[in-house]
């Protein structure tokens, strides 16, 4: 069971019997949540609650599963219905360290899994880029448009894209929504931004692999880029930022609402990255 925005990712991992819900439905006594509970008709051997701060309604579903082992994160008193709770040893433990600890609890001994994209899928995406007249002669910069639209206002998004176009030499494009429920607003066309239409997750992964940098945040594309060890700029609210730190991610945080300073931080990183890319290309050309 997961939020609808994560169901596409789980489907691609060949997870069957997915029950999805909207974030605003996470209340124990709503009719929508009661309907979800009624769809659990058999007992399970194992239930894992991946949410680091689960709501009571999610914990109730763990109990409703009838699982002998109900595992999740907690410290003994704030997670009822879980009979195995994993407590963070550090206040600064990020989400990757927490999940790694959970897999070790379940018996996994592999320290690192390497994810890759099929060569045939990479070729398909290279052809798609040509169809959309997106040049690969300059480093590709992808924007996680669904995340920006769900998190920031129109004025902020327009200002960010205008600054990138003005000050950087990347081949700029945007990812469209990965699911049909999300709609891209008409004002995006005013920015003359090349938007790649809905992609399956393997094709989205291929496009991330071909890109120099992705501007993203708390989203499915961030999860994919992290699995692929791709370089990304992740924009988070300050209270969430520490949980997503990793070696390939440049974290930019803001308090309550992103402002001009947030854009300046993004641009500072991009201009530096753009300079390095151009310097590398010039060195290759000289050779």
Phi, psi and omega per residue, in radians:
X1 nan 2.394 -3.089
X2 -2.785 2.976 3.024
X3 -1.177 2.665 -3.073
X4 -1.005 -0.621 -3.097
X5 -1.176 -0.308 3.117
X6 -1.719 -0.165 -3.046
X7 -1.147 -0.571 3.127
X8 -1.119 -0.717 3.126
X9 -1.103 -0.770 3.140
X10 -1.142 -0.649 3.106
X11 -1.066 -0.716 -3.124
X12 -1.166 -0.416 3.100
X13 -1.560 0.208 3.082
X14 1.090 0.669 3.016
X15 -1.495 2.216 -3.124
X16 -1.700 2.906 3.089
X17 0.922 1.018 3.129
X18 -1.560 2.193 3.014
X19 -1.839 2.138 -3.077
X20 -2.073 2.761 -3.112
X21 -2.612 2.818 3.049
X22 -1.463 2.642 -3.083
X23 -1.015 -0.640 -3.089
X24 -1.348 0.019 3.111
X25 -1.644 -0.008 -3.057
X26 -1.350 1.167 3.061
X27 -2.395 2.298 -2.927
X28 -1.027 -0.642 -2.993
X29 -1.835 0.252 3.062
X30 -1.342 2.722 -3.135
X31 -1.118 -0.641 -3.141
X32 -1.094 -0.728 -3.105
X33 -1.249 -0.633 3.078
X34 -1.068 -0.670 3.127
X35 -1.133 -0.687 3.090
X36 -1.097 -0.762 3.137
X37 -1.047 -0.653 -3.112
X38 -1.194 -0.330 3.136
X39 -1.393 -0.186 3.074
X40 -1.547 1.770 -2.968
X41 -1.936 -0.053 3.139
X42 -2.409 2.884 3.127
X43 -1.516 2.586 -3.131
X44 -2.020 2.759 3.112
X45 -1.400 -0.611 -3.024
X46 -2.467 2.369 3.055
X47 -2.259 2.187 3.112
X48 -2.063 2.147 3.084
X49 -1.689 1.894 -3.061
X50 -1.451 -0.367 3.126
X51 -1.069 2.264 -3.080
X52 -1.291 -0.440 3.091
X53 -2.307 1.251 -3.035
X54 -1.163 2.567 3.053
X55 -1.383 2.819 -3.137
X56 -1.025 -0.643 -3.114
X57 -1.127 -0.615 3.098
X58 -1.208 -0.686 3.116
X59 -1.173 -0.605 3.092
X60 -1.092 -0.661 3.109
X61 -1.123 -0.587 3.075
X62 -1.059 -0.752 3.098
X63 -1.158 -0.694 -3.113
X64 -1.123 -0.444 -3.131
X65 -1.155 -0.380 -3.134
X66 1.254 0.207 -3.066
X67 -1.178 2.477 3.081
X68 -1.157 -0.744 3.103
X69 -1.897 2.057 3.127
X70 -2.080 1.829 -2.951
X71 -1.915 2.475 3.079
X72 -2.972 -2.995 -3.132
X73 -1.721 2.424 3.128
X74 3.059 -3.096 3.129
X75 -2.305 0.471 2.987
X76 1.766 -0.512 -3.066
X77 -2.105 -0.323 -3.066
X78 -1.823 0.207 -3.139
X79 -2.392 1.243 3.102
X80 -1.110 2.748 3.127
X81 1.360 -0.092 3.041
X82 -1.728 2.187 -3.139
X83 -1.735 -0.085 2.979
X84 -2.302 2.014 -3.074
X85 -2.102 2.322 3.141
X86 -1.734 2.040 -3.120
X87 -1.701 2.344 3.097
X88 -1.146 2.290 3.091
X89 -1.389 -0.320 -3.102
X90 -2.352 2.449 3.106
X91 -1.172 -0.390 -3.078
X92 -1.747 0.111 -3.135
X93 -1.027 2.219 3.138
X94 -1.480 3.049 -3.032
X95 -1.122 -0.525 -3.133
X96 -1.243 -0.725 3.101
X97 -1.148 -0.671 3.135
X98 -1.136 -0.784 -3.140
X99 -1.177 -0.628 3.102
X100 -1.106 -0.709 3.107
X101 -1.107 -0.639 3.130
X102 -1.164 -0.754 3.138
X103 -1.157 -0.584 3.097
X104 -1.186 -0.636 3.075
X105 -1.066 -0.604 -3.126
X106 -1.493 0.040 3.036
X107 1.849 0.051 3.135
X108 -1.318 2.284 3.139
X109 -1.933 -0.085 -3.141
X110 -1.356 2.247 -3.082
X111 -1.402 -0.549 -3.056
X112 -2.567 2.373 3.072
X113 -1.986 2.278 -3.131
X114 -1.720 2.158 3.121
X115 -1.730 2.539 3.120
X116 -2.531 3.001 -3.120
X117 -2.082 2.440 -3.137
X118 -1.090 2.453 -3.129
X119 -1.038 -0.654 -3.140
X120 -1.108 -0.621 3.127
X121 -1.242 -0.666 3.079
X122 -1.064 -0.725 3.124
X123 -1.135 -0.692 3.092
X124 -1.035 -0.742 -3.112
X125 -1.235 -0.634 3.072
X126 -1.066 -0.687 3.086
X127 -1.174 -0.689 3.122
X128 -1.093 -0.698 3.116
X129 -1.090 -0.694 3.098
X130 -1.123 -0.706 3.121
X131 -1.046 -0.608 -3.124
X132 -1.651 0.195 3.112
X133 0.969 0.711 3.078
X134 -1.783 1.969 -3.051
X135 -1.322 2.453 3.035
X136 -1.762 0.155 3.091
X137 -1.241 -0.471 3.030
X138 -1.925 2.714 3.128
X139 -0.995 2.442 -3.136
X140 -1.459 2.331 3.065
X141 -2.103 2.020 -3.120
X142 -1.802 2.457 3.108
X143 -1.949 2.229 3.101
X144 -1.382 1.421 -3.009
X145 -1.061 -0.767 3.126
X146 -1.006 -0.668 3.123
X147 -1.160 -0.807 -3.131
X148 -1.061 -0.747 -3.106
X149 -1.151 -0.564 -3.118
X150 -1.443 -0.226 -3.014
X151 -2.035 -0.640 -3.015
X152 -2.062 2.841 -3.096
X153 -1.522 2.957 -3.067
X154 -1.004 -0.817 -3.088
X155 -1.062 -0.732 -3.122
X156 -1.154 -0.767 -3.131
X157 -1.113 -0.769 -3.133
X158 -1.099 -0.715 -3.138
X159 -1.124 -0.755 3.138
X160 -1.054 -0.853 -3.083
X161 -1.153 -0.682 3.102
X162 -1.105 -0.700 3.120
X163 -1.130 -0.728 3.133
X164 -1.084 -0.793 -3.121
X165 -1.129 -0.603 -3.073
X166 -1.345 -0.704 -2.930
X167 -1.905 -0.099 -3.094
X168 -2.191 2.781 -3.118
X169 -1.949 0.406 3.093
X170 -1.225 2.745 2.901
X171 -1.471 1.843 -2.979
X172 -1.612 2.387 3.038
X173 -2.602 2.950 3.113
X174 -2.262 2.511 2.998
X175 -1.390 2.327 3.007
X176 -1.427 3.077 3.124
X177 -1.036 2.517 3.125
X178 -1.507 -0.169 3.104
X179 -2.331 2.675 -3.012
X180 -1.148 -0.398 -3.089
X181 -1.159 -0.457 -3.116
X182 -1.567 2.321 -3.115
X183 -2.013 2.368 3.087
X184 -1.491 2.177 -3.088
X185 -1.161 2.695 -3.060
X186 -1.156 -0.473 -3.080
X187 -1.169 -0.261 3.102
X188 -1.056 -0.563 -3.123
X189 -1.104 -0.431 3.131
X190 -1.124 -0.379 -3.072
X191 -1.533 -0.061 -3.106
X192 0.914 0.769 -3.100
X193 -1.744 2.278 3.140
X194 -1.375 2.011 -3.081
X195 -1.874 2.169 3.100
X196 -1.419 2.122 -3.097
X197 -1.112 2.981 -3.033
X198 -0.736 2.240 3.135
X199 -2.037 2.577 2.949
X200 -1.195 2.837 -3.107
X201 -1.111 -0.671 3.064
X202 -1.064 -0.660 3.136
X203 -1.272 -0.628 3.057
X204 -1.106 -0.686 3.111
X205 -1.116 -0.676 3.122
X206 -1.130 -0.729 3.141
X207 -1.153 -0.667 3.071
X208 -1.099 -0.720 -3.133
X209 -1.088 -0.583 -3.114
X210 -1.456 -0.185 -3.056
X211 -1.578 2.652 3.064
X212 -1.333 -0.772 -3.065
X213 -2.583 2.580 3.043
X214 -2.128 2.308 3.019
X215 -1.674 2.041 -2.990
X216 -2.576 -2.716 -3.137
X217 -3.073 -2.429 -3.093
X218 -1.403 1.448 -3.019
X219 -2.683 3.047 3.107
X220 -1.097 -0.703 -3.133
X221 -1.130 -0.594 3.069
X222 -1.121 -0.730 3.130
X223 -1.078 -0.743 -3.133
X224 -1.162 -0.811 -3.108
X225 -1.094 -0.590 3.100
X226 -1.193 -0.745 3.108
X227 -1.067 -0.602 -3.114
X228 -1.529 0.011 -3.076
X229 0.992 0.645 3.122
X230 -1.470 2.688 3.135
X231 -1.360 2.291 3.105
X232 -2.561 2.716 2.981
X233 -1.810 2.085 -3.105
X234 -1.982 2.171 -3.096
X235 -1.824 2.022 -3.078
X236 -2.234 2.676 2.926
X237 -1.141 2.534 -2.978
X238 -0.943 -0.672 -3.089
X239 -1.157 -0.363 -3.126
X240 -1.724 -0.377 -2.930
X241 -0.971 -0.761 -3.031
X242 -1.123 -0.385 -3.090
X243 -1.388 -0.168 -3.028
X244 -2.085 0.237 -3.115
X245 -1.223 2.352 3.014
X246 -2.714 2.965 -2.970
X247 -1.127 -0.446 -3.077
X248 -1.726 0.001 -3.066
X249 -1.928 2.251 3.019
X250 -1.692 1.879 -3.054
X251 -1.492 2.275 3.006
X252 -2.109 2.187 -3.097
X253 -2.037 2.742 3.123
X254 -2.470 2.747 3.080
X255 -1.717 2.057 3.062
X256 1.123 -1.083 -3.078
X257 -2.363 2.279 3.087
X258 -1.183 2.558 -3.105
X259 -2.337 -2.871 -3.137
X260 -1.054 -0.602 -3.141
X261 -1.119 -0.616 3.105
X262 -1.107 -0.759 3.104
X263 -1.095 -0.717 -3.137
X264 -1.099 -0.624 3.094
X265 -1.168 -0.710 3.091
X266 -1.072 -0.812 -3.082
X267 -1.161 -0.637 3.127
X268 -1.038 -0.775 3.127
X269 -1.180 -0.774 -3.091
X270 -1.128 -0.748 -3.135
X271 -1.104 -0.712 3.096
X272 -1.132 -0.752 3.135
X273 -1.165 -0.684 3.117
X274 -1.092 -0.749 3.132
X275 -1.087 -0.769 3.133
X276 -1.095 -0.707 -3.132
X277 -1.140 -0.755 3.133
X278 -1.147 -0.695 3.124
X279 -1.106 -0.717 3.125
X280 -1.140 -0.750 3.128
X281 -1.106 -0.710 -3.141
X282 -1.136 -0.681 3.118
X283 -1.135 -0.677 3.102
X284 -1.140 -0.707 -3.128
X285 -1.141 -0.699 3.121
X286 -1.088 -0.732 3.122
X287 -1.049 nan nan
